[in-house]
């Protein structure tokens, strides 16, 4: 009975939000089960170097600079 109620609530979520939420839950589960790593999700060298999606590389470098700032001027 609880499953049926949960299913009805899930189906009341707008389709785009439902798809995004489902993708987030599945991605989180895959990382927790160690089927994929966060690094694989974020850094895809094939897309960057073979398909020239340089923006991915820029985003990757920018995020590392955000988390590990390097002070070049001392």
CHARMM internal coordinates of N, CA and C (Angstrom, degrees):
IC EDIT
DIST 1 N 1 CA 1.4450
DIST 1 CA 1 C 1.5327
ANGL 1 N 1 CA 1 C 111.35
DIST 1 C 2 N 1.3290
ANGL 1 CA 1 C 2 N 116.43
DIHE 1 N 1 CA 1 C 2 N -41.70
DIST 2 N 2 CA 1.4660
ANGL 1 C 2 N 2 CA 119.95
DIHE 1 CA 1 C 2 N 2 CA 179.22
DIST 2 CA 2 C 1.5239
ANGL 2 N 2 CA 2 C 110.26
DIHE 1 C 2 N 2 CA 2 C -65.82
DIST 2 C 3 N 1.3402
ANGL 2 CA 2 C 3 N 116.33
DIHE 2 N 2 CA 2 C 3 N -36.66
DIST 3 N 3 CA 1.4610
ANGL 2 C 3 N 3 CA 120.08
DIHE 2 CA 2 C 3 N 3 CA 179.17
DIST 3 CA 3 C 1.5148
ANGL 3 N 3 CA 3 C 110.61
DIHE 2 C 3 N 3 CA 3 C -61.77
DIST 3 C 4 N 1.3287
ANGL 3 CA 3 C 4 N 116.73
DIHE 3 N 3 CA 3 C 4 N -40.38
DIST 4 N 4 CA 1.4629
ANGL 3 C 4 N 4 CA 120.88
DIHE 3 CA 3 C 4 N 4 CA -179.03
DIST 4 CA 4 C 1.5297
ANGL 4 N 4 CA 4 C 110.54
DIHE 3 C 4 N 4 CA 4 C -65.93
DIST 4 C 5 N 1.3250
ANGL 4 CA 4 C 5 N 117.20
DIHE 4 N 4 CA 4 C 5 N -40.14
DIST 5 N 5 CA 1.4537
ANGL 4 C 5 N 5 CA 121.56
DIHE 4 CA 4 C 5 N 5 CA 178.19
DIST 5 CA 5 C 1.5282
ANGL 5 N 5 CA 5 C 110.78
DIHE 4 C 5 N 5 CA 5 C -64.98
DIST 5 C 6 N 1.3378
ANGL 5 CA 5 C 6 N 116.21
DIHE 5 N 5 CA 5 C 6 N -42.89
DIST 6 N 6 CA 1.4663
ANGL 5 C 6 N 6 CA 120.97
DIHE 5 CA 5 C 6 N 6 CA 179.01
DIST 6 CA 6 C 1.5217
ANGL 6 N 6 CA 6 C 110.71
DIHE 5 C 6 N 6 CA 6 C -63.82
DIST 6 C 7 N 1.3159
ANGL 6 CA 6 C 7 N 116.58
DIHE 6 N 6 CA 6 C 7 N -39.98
DIST 7 N 7 CA 1.4644
ANGL 6 C 7 N 7 CA 121.51
DIHE 6 CA 6 C 7 N 7 CA 179.55
DIST 7 CA 7 C 1.5286
ANGL 7 N 7 CA 7 C 110.71
DIHE 6 C 7 N 7 CA 7 C -63.95
DIST 7 C 8 N 1.3327
ANGL 7 CA 7 C 8 N 116.79
DIHE 7 N 7 CA 7 C 8 N -41.83
DIST 8 N 8 CA 1.4641
ANGL 7 C 8 N 8 CA 120.36
DIHE 7 CA 7 C 8 N 8 CA 179.45
DIST 8 CA 8 C 1.5319
ANGL 8 N 8 CA 8 C 110.93
DIHE 7 C 8 N 8 CA 8 C -65.30
DIST 8 C 9 N 1.3255
ANGL 8 CA 8 C 9 N 116.97
DIHE 8 N 8 CA 8 C 9 N -39.79
DIST 9 N 9 CA 1.4658
ANGL 8 C 9 N 9 CA 119.73
DIHE 8 CA 8 C 9 N 9 CA 177.50
DIST 9 CA 9 C 1.5236
ANGL 9 N 9 CA 9 C 110.76
DIHE 8 C 9 N 9 CA 9 C -65.59
DIST 9 C 10 N 1.3259
ANGL 9 CA 9 C 10 N 116.70
DIHE 9 N 9 CA 9 C 10 N -39.79
DIST 10 N 10 CA 1.4672
ANGL 9 C 10 N 10 CA 121.40
DIHE 9 CA 9 C 10 N 10 CA 179.14
DIST 10 CA 10 C 1.5267
ANGL 10 N 10 CA 10 C 110.25
DIHE 9 C 10 N 10 CA 10 C -62.60
DIST 10 C 11 N 1.3064
ANGL 10 CA 10 C 11 N 117.80
DIHE 10 N 10 CA 10 C 11 N -40.57
DIST 11 N 11 CA 1.4610
ANGL 10 C 11 N 11 CA 121.03
DIHE 10 CA 10 C 11 N 11 CA -178.43
DIST 11 CA 11 C 1.5279
ANGL 11 N 11 CA 11 C 112.64
DIHE 10 C 11 N 11 CA 11 C -73.26
DIST 11 C 12 N 1.3305
ANGL 11 CA 11 C 12 N 118.16
DIHE 11 N 11 CA 11 C 12 N -14.99
DIST 12 N 12 CA 1.4520
ANGL 11 C 12 N 12 CA 120.82
DIHE 11 CA 11 C 12 N 12 CA 177.84
DIST 12 CA 12 C 1.5289
ANGL 12 N 12 CA 12 C 112.31
DIHE 11 C 12 N 12 CA 12 C -81.84
DIST 12 C 13 N 1.3242
ANGL 12 CA 12 C 13 N 117.57
DIHE 12 N 12 CA 12 C 13 N -12.54
DIST 13 N 13 CA 1.4606
ANGL 12 C 13 N 13 CA 121.45
DIHE 12 CA 12 C 13 N 13 CA 177.50
DIST 13 CA 13 C 1.5325
ANGL 13 N 13 CA 13 C 107.90
DIHE 12 C 13 N 13 CA 13 C -70.58
DIST 13 C 14 N 1.3278
ANGL 13 CA 13 C 14 N 118.31
DIHE 13 N 13 CA 13 C 14 N 139.40
DIST 14 N 14 CA 1.4787
ANGL 13 C 14 N 14 CA 120.16
DIHE 13 CA 13 C 14 N 14 CA 177.85
DIST 14 CA 14 C 1.5384
ANGL 14 N 14 CA 14 C 111.08
DIHE 13 C 14 N 14 CA 14 C -55.85
DIST 14 C 15 N 1.3284
ANGL 14 CA 14 C 15 N 118.16
DIHE 14 N 14 CA 14 C 15 N 146.92
DIST 15 N 15 CA 1.4653
ANGL 14 C 15 N 15 CA 121.95
DIHE 14 CA 14 C 15 N 15 CA -173.14
DIST 15 CA 15 C 1.5309
ANGL 15 N 15 CA 15 C 115.14
DIHE 14 C 15 N 15 CA 15 C -55.13
DIST 15 C 16 N 1.3306
ANGL 15 CA 15 C 16 N 117.85
DIHE 15 N 15 CA 15 C 16 N -42.96
DIST 16 N 16 CA 1.4613
ANGL 15 C 16 N 16 CA 119.63
DIHE 15 CA 15 C 16 N 16 CA -178.46
DIST 16 CA 16 C 1.5221
ANGL 16 N 16 CA 16 C 110.37
DIHE 15 C 16 N 16 CA 16 C -67.19
DIST 16 C 17 N 1.3159
ANGL 16 CA 16 C 17 N 117.14
DIHE 16 N 16 CA 16 C 17 N -44.04
DIST 17 N 17 CA 1.4699
ANGL 16 C 17 N 17 CA 121.32
DIHE 16 CA 16 C 17 N 17 CA 178.31
DIST 17 CA 17 C 1.5209
ANGL 17 N 17 CA 17 C 110.59
DIHE 16 C 17 N 17 CA 17 C -64.52
DIST 17 C 18 N 1.3197
ANGL 17 CA 17 C 18 N 116.44
DIHE 17 N 17 CA 17 C 18 N -38.62
DIST 18 N 18 CA 1.4697
ANGL 17 C 18 N 18 CA 120.90
DIHE 17 CA 17 C 18 N 18 CA 178.97
DIST 18 CA 18 C 1.5298
ANGL 18 N 18 CA 18 C 110.64
DIHE 17 C 18 N 18 CA 18 C -64.49
DIST 18 C 19 N 1.3290
ANGL 18 CA 18 C 19 N 116.89
DIHE 18 N 18 CA 18 C 19 N -42.39
DIST 19 N 19 CA 1.4701
ANGL 18 C 19 N 19 CA 120.63
DIHE 18 CA 18 C 19 N 19 CA 179.10
DIST 19 CA 19 C 1.5281
ANGL 19 N 19 CA 19 C 110.80
DIHE 18 C 19 N 19 CA 19 C -64.81
DIST 19 C 20 N 1.3344
ANGL 19 CA 19 C 20 N 116.73
DIHE 19 N 19 CA 19 C 20 N -42.97
DIST 20 N 20 CA 1.4661
ANGL 19 C 20 N 20 CA 121.20
DIHE 19 CA 19 C 20 N 20 CA -179.74
DIST 20 CA 20 C 1.5254
ANGL 20 N 20 CA 20 C 110.43
DIHE 19 C 20 N 20 CA 20 C -65.17
DIST 20 C 21 N 1.3223
ANGL 20 CA 20 C 21 N 116.77
DIHE 20 N 20 CA 20 C 21 N -44.77
DIST 21 N 21 CA 1.4629
ANGL 20 C 21 N 21 CA 121.06
DIHE 20 CA 20 C 21 N 21 CA 179.47
DIST 21 CA 21 C 1.5198
ANGL 21 N 21 CA 21 C 111.03
DIHE 20 C 21 N 21 CA 21 C -62.47
DIST 21 C 22 N 1.3188
ANGL 21 CA 21 C 22 N 116.82
DIHE 21 N 21 CA 21 C 22 N -43.04
DIST 22 N 22 CA 1.4626
ANGL 21 C 22 N 22 CA 121.15
DIHE 21 CA 21 C 22 N 22 CA 179.08
DIST 22 CA 22 C 1.5223
ANGL 22 N 22 CA 22 C 110.64
DIHE 21 C 22 N 22 CA 22 C -63.58
DIST 22 C 23 N 1.3249
ANGL 22 CA 22 C 23 N 117.39
DIHE 22 N 22 CA 22 C 23 N -42.37
DIST 23 N 23 CA 1.4656
ANGL 22 C 23 N 23 CA 120.76
DIHE 22 CA 22 C 23 N 23 CA 178.16
DIST 23 CA 23 C 1.5251
ANGL 23 N 23 CA 23 C 111.17
DIHE 22 C 23 N 23 CA 23 C -62.76
DIST 23 C 24 N 1.3194
ANGL 23 CA 23 C 24 N 116.83
DIHE 23 N 23 CA 23 C 24 N -40.78
DIST 24 N 24 CA 1.4721
ANGL 23 C 24 N 24 CA 120.59
DIHE 23 CA 23 C 24 N 24 CA 178.82
DIST 24 CA 24 C 1.5239
ANGL 24 N 24 CA 24 C 111.32
DIHE 23 C 24 N 24 CA 24 C -63.86
DIST 24 C 25 N 1.3120
ANGL 24 CA 24 C 25 N 116.68
DIHE 24 N 24 CA 24 C 25 N -44.11
DIST 25 N 25 CA 1.4690
ANGL 24 C 25 N 25 CA 120.72
DIHE 24 CA 24 C 25 N 25 CA -179.72
DIST 25 CA 25 C 1.5252
ANGL 25 N 25 CA 25 C 110.39
DIHE 24 C 25 N 25 CA 25 C -65.25
DIST 25 C 26 N 1.3300
ANGL 25 CA 25 C 26 N 117.21
DIHE 25 N 25 CA 25 C 26 N -43.98
DIST 26 N 26 CA 1.4690
ANGL 25 C 26 N 26 CA 120.16
DIHE 25 CA 25 C 26 N 26 CA 179.77
DIST 26 CA 26 C 1.5243
ANGL 26 N 26 CA 26 C 111.85
DIHE 25 C 26 N 26 CA 26 C -65.87
DIST 26 C 27 N 1.3240
ANGL 26 CA 26 C 27 N 117.07
DIHE 26 N 26 CA 26 C 27 N -39.11
DIST 27 N 27 CA 1.4620
ANGL 26 C 27 N 27 CA 120.26
DIHE 26 CA 26 C 27 N 27 CA 178.03
DIST 27 CA 27 C 1.5233
ANGL 27 N 27 CA 27 C 110.68
DIHE 26 C 27 N 27 CA 27 C -65.63
DIST 27 C 28 N 1.3208
ANGL 27 CA 27 C 28 N 116.91
DIHE 27 N 27 CA 27 C 28 N -43.79
DIST 28 N 28 CA 1.4639
ANGL 27 C 28 N 28 CA 120.79
DIHE 27 CA 27 C 28 N 28 CA 177.94
DIST 28 CA 28 C 1.5199
ANGL 28 N 28 CA 28 C 110.90
DIHE 27 C 28 N 28 CA 28 C -61.19
DIST 28 C 29 N 1.3186
ANGL 28 CA 28 C 29 N 116.93
DIHE 28 N 28 CA 28 C 29 N -42.43
DIST 29 N 29 CA 1.4619
ANGL 28 C 29 N 29 CA 120.58
DIHE 28 CA 28 C 29 N 29 CA 178.93
DIST 29 CA 29 C 1.5304
ANGL 29 N 29 CA 29 C 111.25
DIHE 28 C 29 N 29 CA 29 C -64.24
DIST 29 C 30 N 1.3240
ANGL 29 CA 29 C 30 N 116.98
DIHE 29 N 29 CA 29 C 30 N -41.30
DIST 30 N 30 CA 1.4650
ANGL 29 C 30 N 30 CA 120.45
DIHE 29 CA 29 C 30 N 30 CA 179.76
DIST 30 CA 30 C 1.5262
ANGL 30 N 30 CA 30 C 111.63
DIHE 29 C 30 N 30 CA 30 C -63.93
DIST 30 C 31 N 1.3324
ANGL 30 CA 30 C 31 N 116.97
DIHE 30 N 30 CA 30 C 31 N -38.07
DIST 31 N 31 CA 1.4640
ANGL 30 C 31 N 31 CA 120.23
DIHE 30 CA 30 C 31 N 31 CA 178.00
DIST 31 CA 31 C 1.5253
ANGL 31 N 31 CA 31 C 110.04
DIHE 30 C 31 N 31 CA 31 C -69.52
DIST 31 C 32 N 1.3210
ANGL 31 CA 31 C 32 N 117.62
DIHE 31 N 31 CA 31 C 32 N -42.36
DIST 32 N 32 CA 1.4601
ANGL 31 C 32 N 32 CA 120.92
DIHE 31 CA 31 C 32 N 32 CA -179.37
DIST 32 CA 32 C 1.5271
ANGL 32 N 32 CA 32 C 111.71
DIHE 31 C 32 N 32 CA 32 C -65.63
DIST 32 C 33 N 1.3275
ANGL 32 CA 32 C 33 N 116.84
DIHE 32 N 32 CA 32 C 33 N -33.68
DIST 33 N 33 CA 1.4706
ANGL 32 C 33 N 33 CA 120.95
DIHE 32 CA 32 C 33 N 33 CA 177.80
DIST 33 CA 33 C 1.5257
ANGL 33 N 33 CA 33 C 111.96
DIHE 32 C 33 N 33 CA 33 C -83.93
DIST 33 C 34 N 1.3340
ANGL 33 CA 33 C 34 N 116.24
DIHE 33 N 33 CA 33 C 34 N 2.30
DIST 34 N 34 CA 1.4532
ANGL 33 C 34 N 34 CA 124.17
DIHE 33 CA 33 C 34 N 34 CA 179.43
DIST 34 CA 34 C 1.5317
ANGL 34 N 34 CA 34 C 113.33
DIHE 33 C 34 N 34 CA 34 C 59.13
DIST 34 C 35 N 1.3277
ANGL 34 CA 34 C 35 N 115.73
DIHE 34 N 34 CA 34 C 35 N 33.91
DIST 35 N 35 CA 1.4640
ANGL 34 C 35 N 35 CA 120.33
DIHE 34 CA 34 C 35 N 35 CA 173.51
DIST 35 CA 35 C 1.5256
ANGL 35 N 35 CA 35 C 109.85
DIHE 34 C 35 N 35 CA 35 C -79.28
DIST 35 C 36 N 1.3252
ANGL 35 CA 35 C 36 N 115.90
DIHE 35 N 35 CA 35 C 36 N -31.91
DIST 36 N 36 CA 1.4554
ANGL 35 C 36 N 36 CA 123.11
DIHE 35 CA 35 C 36 N 36 CA 174.81
DIST 36 CA 36 C 1.5243
ANGL 36 N 36 CA 36 C 107.84
DIHE 35 C 36 N 36 CA 36 C -137.48
DIST 36 C 37 N 1.3207
ANGL 36 CA 36 C 37 N 115.67
DIHE 36 N 36 CA 36 C 37 N 162.52
DIST 37 N 37 CA 1.4664
ANGL 36 C 37 N 37 CA 119.59
DIHE 36 CA 36 C 37 N 37 CA 177.29
DIST 37 CA 37 C 1.5277
ANGL 37 N 37 CA 37 C 108.70
DIHE 36 C 37 N 37 CA 37 C -111.08
DIST 37 C 38 N 1.3132
ANGL 37 CA 37 C 38 N 117.72
DIHE 37 N 37 CA 37 C 38 N 157.15
DIST 38 N 38 CA 1.4654
ANGL 37 C 38 N 38 CA 119.32
DIHE 37 CA 37 C 38 N 38 CA 175.88
DIST 38 CA 38 C 1.5280
ANGL 38 N 38 CA 38 C 111.81
DIHE 37 C 38 N 38 CA 38 C -58.62
DIST 38 C 39 N 1.3297
ANGL 38 CA 38 C 39 N 117.12
DIHE 38 N 38 CA 38 C 39 N -33.19
DIST 39 N 39 CA 1.4627
ANGL 38 C 39 N 39 CA 120.64
DIHE 38 CA 38 C 39 N 39 CA 178.43
DIST 39 CA 39 C 1.5299
ANGL 39 N 39 CA 39 C 110.49
DIHE 38 C 39 N 39 CA 39 C -62.80
DIST 39 C 40 N 1.3327
ANGL 39 CA 39 C 40 N 117.51
DIHE 39 N 39 CA 39 C 40 N -41.08
DIST 40 N 40 CA 1.4623
ANGL 39 C 40 N 40 CA 120.41
DIHE 39 CA 39 C 40 N 40 CA 178.62
DIST 40 CA 40 C 1.5246
ANGL 40 N 40 CA 40 C 111.37
DIHE 39 C 40 N 40 CA 40 C -65.02
DIST 40 C 41 N 1.3140
ANGL 40 CA 40 C 41 N 117.00
DIHE 40 N 40 CA 40 C 41 N -33.30
DIST 41 N 41 CA 1.4590
ANGL 40 C 41 N 41 CA 120.09
DIHE 40 CA 40 C 41 N 41 CA 179.22
DIST 41 CA 41 C 1.5193
ANGL 41 N 41 CA 41 C 111.21
DIHE 40 C 41 N 41 CA 41 C -69.27
DIST 41 C 42 N 1.3130
ANGL 41 CA 41 C 42 N 116.10
DIHE 41 N 41 CA 41 C 42 N -34.21
DIST 42 N 42 CA 1.4508
ANGL 41 C 42 N 42 CA 120.25
DIHE 41 CA 41 C 42 N 42 CA -170.53
DIST 42 CA 42 C 1.5228
ANGL 42 N 42 CA 42 C 114.16
DIHE 41 C 42 N 42 CA 42 C -94.99
DIST 42 C 43 N 1.3227
ANGL 42 CA 42 C 43 N 117.34
DIHE 42 N 42 CA 42 C 43 N -37.24
DIST 43 N 43 CA 1.4643
ANGL 42 C 43 N 43 CA 121.69
DIHE 42 CA 42 C 43 N 43 CA -173.79
DIST 43 CA 43 C 1.5209
ANGL 43 N 43 CA 43 C 109.08
DIHE 42 C 43 N 43 CA 43 C -116.46
DIST 43 C 44 N 1.3215
ANGL 43 CA 43 C 44 N 116.71
DIHE 43 N 43 CA 43 C 44 N 112.50
DIST 44 N 44 CA 1.4543
ANGL 43 C 44 N 44 CA 121.71
DIHE 43 CA 43 C 44 N 44 CA 179.66
DIST 44 CA 44 C 1.5302
ANGL 44 N 44 CA 44 C 108.79
DIHE 43 C 44 N 44 CA 44 C -121.66
DIST 44 C 45 N 1.3523
ANGL 44 CA 44 C 45 N 116.83
DIHE 44 N 44 CA 44 C 45 N 94.51
DIST 45 N 45 CA 1.4648
ANGL 44 C 45 N 45 CA 119.14
DIHE 44 CA 44 C 45 N 45 CA -175.31
DIST 45 CA 45 C 1.5322
ANGL 45 N 45 CA 45 C 113.73
DIHE 44 C 45 N 45 CA 45 C -61.48
DIST 45 C 46 N 1.3244
ANGL 45 CA 45 C 46 N 117.82
DIHE 45 N 45 CA 45 C 46 N -29.74
DIST 46 N 46 CA 1.4647
ANGL 45 C 46 N 46 CA 119.26
DIHE 45 CA 45 C 46 N 46 CA -179.97
DIST 46 CA 46 C 1.5269
ANGL 46 N 46 CA 46 C 110.65
DIHE 45 C 46 N 46 CA 46 C -63.83
DIST 46 C 47 N 1.3235
ANGL 46 CA 46 C 47 N 117.08
DIHE 46 N 46 CA 46 C 47 N -44.23
DIST 47 N 47 CA 1.4634
ANGL 46 C 47 N 47 CA 119.47
DIHE 46 CA 46 C 47 N 47 CA 178.10
DIST 47 CA 47 C 1.5226
ANGL 47 N 47 CA 47 C 111.55
DIHE 46 C 47 N 47 CA 47 C -65.83
DIST 47 C 48 N 1.3127
ANGL 47 CA 47 C 48 N 116.64
DIHE 47 N 47 CA 47 C 48 N -37.84
DIST 48 N 48 CA 1.4638
ANGL 47 C 48 N 48 CA 119.90
DIHE 47 CA 47 C 48 N 48 CA -176.16
DIST 48 CA 48 C 1.5230
ANGL 48 N 48 CA 48 C 111.30
DIHE 47 C 48 N 48 CA 48 C -71.17
DIST 48 C 49 N 1.3167
ANGL 48 CA 48 C 49 N 117.39
DIHE 48 N 48 CA 48 C 49 N -49.38
DIST 49 N 49 CA 1.4597
ANGL 48 C 49 N 49 CA 120.18
DIHE 48 CA 48 C 49 N 49 CA -171.69
DIST 49 CA 49 C 1.5241
ANGL 49 N 49 CA 49 C 114.30
DIHE 48 C 49 N 49 CA 49 C -92.49
DIST 49 C 50 N 1.3390
ANGL 49 CA 49 C 50 N 118.66
DIHE 49 N 49 CA 49 C 50 N -32.52
DIST 50 N 50 CA 1.4614
ANGL 49 C 50 N 50 CA 119.66
DIHE 49 CA 49 C 50 N 50 CA -179.60
DIST 50 CA 50 C 1.5168
ANGL 50 N 50 CA 50 C 112.61
DIHE 49 C 50 N 50 CA 50 C -88.99
DIST 50 C 51 N 1.3266
ANGL 50 CA 50 C 51 N 116.76
DIHE 50 N 50 CA 50 C 51 N -33.12
DIST 51 N 51 CA 1.4669
ANGL 50 C 51 N 51 CA 120.05
DIHE 50 CA 50 C 51 N 51 CA -178.00
DIST 51 CA 51 C 1.5270
ANGL 51 N 51 CA 51 C 111.64
DIHE 50 C 51 N 51 CA 51 C -108.52
DIST 51 C 52 N 1.3299
ANGL 51 CA 51 C 52 N 116.64
DIHE 51 N 51 CA 51 C 52 N 7.31
DIST 52 N 52 CA 1.4615
ANGL 51 C 52 N 52 CA 123.78
DIHE 51 CA 51 C 52 N 52 CA 173.69
DIST 52 CA 52 C 1.5334
ANGL 52 N 52 CA 52 C 113.56
DIHE 51 C 52 N 52 CA 52 C 55.40
DIST 52 C 53 N 1.3249
ANGL 52 CA 52 C 53 N 116.20
DIHE 52 N 52 CA 52 C 53 N 41.17
DIST 53 N 53 CA 1.4620
ANGL 52 C 53 N 53 CA 119.92
DIHE 52 CA 52 C 53 N 53 CA 175.20
DIST 53 CA 53 C 1.5331
ANGL 53 N 53 CA 53 C 107.84
DIHE 52 C 53 N 53 CA 53 C -90.80
DIST 53 C 54 N 1.3133
ANGL 53 CA 53 C 54 N 114.16
DIHE 53 N 53 CA 53 C 54 N 75.15
DIST 54 N 54 CA 1.4588
ANGL 53 C 54 N 54 CA 121.46
DIHE 53 CA 53 C 54 N 54 CA -173.82
DIST 54 CA 54 C 1.5256
ANGL 54 N 54 CA 54 C 111.13
DIHE 53 C 54 N 54 CA 54 C -67.06
DIST 54 C 55 N 1.3114
ANGL 54 CA 54 C 55 N 116.92
DIHE 54 N 54 CA 54 C 55 N -25.87
DIST 55 N 55 CA 1.4609
ANGL 54 C 55 N 55 CA 119.75
DIHE 54 CA 54 C 55 N 55 CA 179.45
DIST 55 CA 55 C 1.5298
ANGL 55 N 55 CA 55 C 110.84
DIHE 54 C 55 N 55 CA 55 C -58.67
DIST 55 C 56 N 1.3268
ANGL 55 CA 55 C 56 N 117.18
DIHE 55 N 55 CA 55 C 56 N -35.02
DIST 56 N 56 CA 1.4667
ANGL 55 C 56 N 56 CA 119.70
DIHE 55 CA 55 C 56 N 56 CA 176.81
DIST 56 CA 56 C 1.5198
ANGL 56 N 56 CA 56 C 110.34
DIHE 55 C 56 N 56 CA 56 C -62.13
DIST 56 C 57 N 1.3050
ANGL 56 CA 56 C 57 N 117.21
DIHE 56 N 56 CA 56 C 57 N -41.43
DIST 57 N 57 CA 1.4594
ANGL 56 C 57 N 57 CA 120.55
DIHE 56 CA 56 C 57 N 57 CA 179.77
DIST 57 CA 57 C 1.5288
ANGL 57 N 57 CA 57 C 110.33
DIHE 56 C 57 N 57 CA 57 C -66.56
DIST 57 C 58 N 1.3327
ANGL 57 CA 57 C 58 N 117.07
DIHE 57 N 57 CA 57 C 58 N -41.33
DIST 58 N 58 CA 1.4587
ANGL 57 C 58 N 58 CA 120.46
DIHE 57 CA 57 C 58 N 58 CA 176.49
DIST 58 CA 58 C 1.5213
ANGL 58 N 58 CA 58 C 111.07
DIHE 57 C 58 N 58 CA 58 C -60.10
DIST 58 C 59 N 1.3136
ANGL 58 CA 58 C 59 N 116.46
DIHE 58 N 58 CA 58 C 59 N -44.10
DIST 59 N 59 CA 1.4592
ANGL 58 C 59 N 59 CA 120.83
DIHE 58 CA 58 C 59 N 59 CA 179.94
DIST 59 CA 59 C 1.5179
ANGL 59 N 59 CA 59 C 110.36
DIHE 58 C 59 N 59 CA 59 C -64.30
DIST 59 C 60 N 1.3184
ANGL 59 CA 59 C 60 N 116.83
DIHE 59 N 59 CA 59 C 60 N -40.20
DIST 60 N 60 CA 1.4597
ANGL 59 C 60 N 60 CA 121.23
DIHE 59 CA 59 C 60 N 60 CA 179.58
DIST 60 CA 60 C 1.5272
ANGL 60 N 60 CA 60 C 110.62
DIHE 59 C 60 N 60 CA 60 C -62.85
DIST 60 C 61 N 1.3085
ANGL 60 CA 60 C 61 N 116.74
DIHE 60 N 60 CA 60 C 61 N -46.90
DIST 61 N 61 CA 1.4678
ANGL 60 C 61 N 61 CA 120.73
DIHE 60 CA 60 C 61 N 61 CA -179.12
DIST 61 CA 61 C 1.5250
ANGL 61 N 61 CA 61 C 110.21
DIHE 60 C 61 N 61 CA 61 C -67.25
DIST 61 C 62 N 1.3263
ANGL 61 CA 61 C 62 N 117.40
DIHE 61 N 61 CA 61 C 62 N -41.61
DIST 62 N 62 CA 1.4555
ANGL 61 C 62 N 62 CA 120.71
DIHE 61 CA 61 C 62 N 62 CA -179.33
DIST 62 CA 62 C 1.5315
ANGL 62 N 62 CA 62 C 110.91
DIHE 61 C 62 N 62 CA 62 C -61.47
DIST 62 C 63 N 1.3240
ANGL 62 CA 62 C 63 N 117.40
DIHE 62 N 62 CA 62 C 63 N -41.51
DIST 63 N 63 CA 1.4636
ANGL 62 C 63 N 63 CA 119.41
DIHE 62 CA 62 C 63 N 63 CA -178.09
DIST 63 CA 63 C 1.5253
ANGL 63 N 63 CA 63 C 110.29
DIHE 62 C 63 N 63 CA 63 C -66.79
DIST 63 C 64 N 1.3299
ANGL 63 CA 63 C 64 N 118.53
DIHE 63 N 63 CA 63 C 64 N -37.76
DIST 64 N 64 CA 1.4664
ANGL 63 C 64 N 64 CA 120.04
DIHE 63 CA 63 C 64 N 64 CA 178.20
DIST 64 CA 64 C 1.5235
ANGL 64 N 64 CA 64 C 110.34
DIHE 63 C 64 N 64 CA 64 C -67.07
DIST 64 C 65 N 1.3406
ANGL 64 CA 64 C 65 N 117.00
DIHE 64 N 64 CA 64 C 65 N -35.96
DIST 65 N 65 CA 1.4676
ANGL 64 C 65 N 65 CA 119.26
DIHE 64 CA 64 C 65 N 65 CA 176.94
DIST 65 CA 65 C 1.5261
ANGL 65 N 65 CA 65 C 110.67
DIHE 64 C 65 N 65 CA 65 C -67.14
DIST 65 C 66 N 1.3280
ANGL 65 CA 65 C 66 N 116.17
DIHE 65 N 65 CA 65 C 66 N -30.22
DIST 66 N 66 CA 1.4542
ANGL 65 C 66 N 66 CA 119.59
DIHE 65 CA 65 C 66 N 66 CA 178.03
DIST 66 CA 66 C 1.5218
ANGL 66 N 66 CA 66 C 111.08
DIHE 65 C 66 N 66 CA 66 C -69.33
DIST 66 C 67 N 1.3100
ANGL 66 CA 66 C 67 N 116.66
DIHE 66 N 66 CA 66 C 67 N -43.30
DIST 67 N 67 CA 1.4657
ANGL 66 C 67 N 67 CA 120.89
DIHE 66 CA 66 C 67 N 67 CA -177.04
DIST 67 CA 67 C 1.5304
ANGL 67 N 67 CA 67 C 112.47
DIHE 66 C 67 N 67 CA 67 C -81.20
DIST 67 C 68 N 1.3274
ANGL 67 CA 67 C 68 N 117.51
DIHE 67 N 67 CA 67 C 68 N -31.15
DIST 68 N 68 CA 1.4569
ANGL 67 C 68 N 68 CA 121.73
DIHE 67 CA 67 C 68 N 68 CA -178.11
DIST 68 CA 68 C 1.5361
ANGL 68 N 68 CA 68 C 109.49
DIHE 67 C 68 N 68 CA 68 C -128.90
DIST 68 C 69 N 1.3235
ANGL 68 CA 68 C 69 N 116.67
DIHE 68 N 68 CA 68 C 69 N 74.29
DIST 69 N 69 CA 1.4746
ANGL 68 C 69 N 69 CA 119.08
DIHE 68 CA 68 C 69 N 69 CA -176.92
DIST 69 CA 69 C 1.5231
ANGL 69 N 69 CA 69 C 111.51
DIHE 68 C 69 N 69 CA 69 C -66.04
DIST 69 C 70 N 1.3138
ANGL 69 CA 69 C 70 N 115.21
DIHE 69 N 69 CA 69 C 70 N 137.50
DIST 70 N 70 CA 1.4555
ANGL 69 C 70 N 70 CA 121.65
DIHE 69 CA 69 C 70 N 70 CA 179.16
DIST 70 CA 70 C 1.5249
ANGL 70 N 70 CA 70 C 107.40
DIHE 69 C 70 N 70 CA 70 C -110.62
DIST 70 C 71 N 1.2971
ANGL 70 CA 70 C 71 N 116.40
DIHE 70 N 70 CA 70 C 71 N 120.63
DIST 71 N 71 CA 1.4476
ANGL 70 C 71 N 71 CA 120.65
DIHE 70 CA 70 C 71 N 71 CA 179.60
DIST 71 CA 71 C 1.5262
ANGL 71 N 71 CA 71 C 108.02
DIHE 70 C 71 N 71 CA 71 C -91.22
DIST 71 C 72 N 1.3284
ANGL 71 CA 71 C 72 N 117.04
DIHE 71 N 71 CA 71 C 72 N 106.40
DIST 72 N 72 CA 1.4583
ANGL 71 C 72 N 72 CA 121.62
DIHE 71 CA 71 C 72 N 72 CA -177.17
DIST 72 CA 72 C 1.5175
ANGL 72 N 72 CA 72 C 112.02
DIHE 71 C 72 N 72 CA 72 C -82.39
DIST 72 C 73 N 1.3054
ANGL 72 CA 72 C 73 N 116.93
DIHE 72 N 72 CA 72 C 73 N -23.51
DIST 73 N 73 CA 1.4622
ANGL 72 C 73 N 73 CA 121.08
DIHE 72 CA 72 C 73 N 73 CA -179.97
DIST 73 CA 73 C 1.5285
ANGL 73 N 73 CA 73 C 107.54
DIHE 72 C 73 N 73 CA 73 C -107.31
DIST 73 C 74 N 1.3229
ANGL 73 CA 73 C 74 N 114.99
DIHE 73 N 73 CA 73 C 74 N 118.75
DIST 74 N 74 CA 1.4782
ANGL 73 C 74 N 74 CA 118.02
DIHE 73 CA 73 C 74 N 74 CA -177.97
DIST 74 CA 74 C 1.4975
ANGL 74 N 74 CA 74 C 111.71
DIHE 73 C 74 N 74 CA 74 C -114.72
END
COOR INIT
IC SEED 1 N 1 CA 1 C
IC BUILD
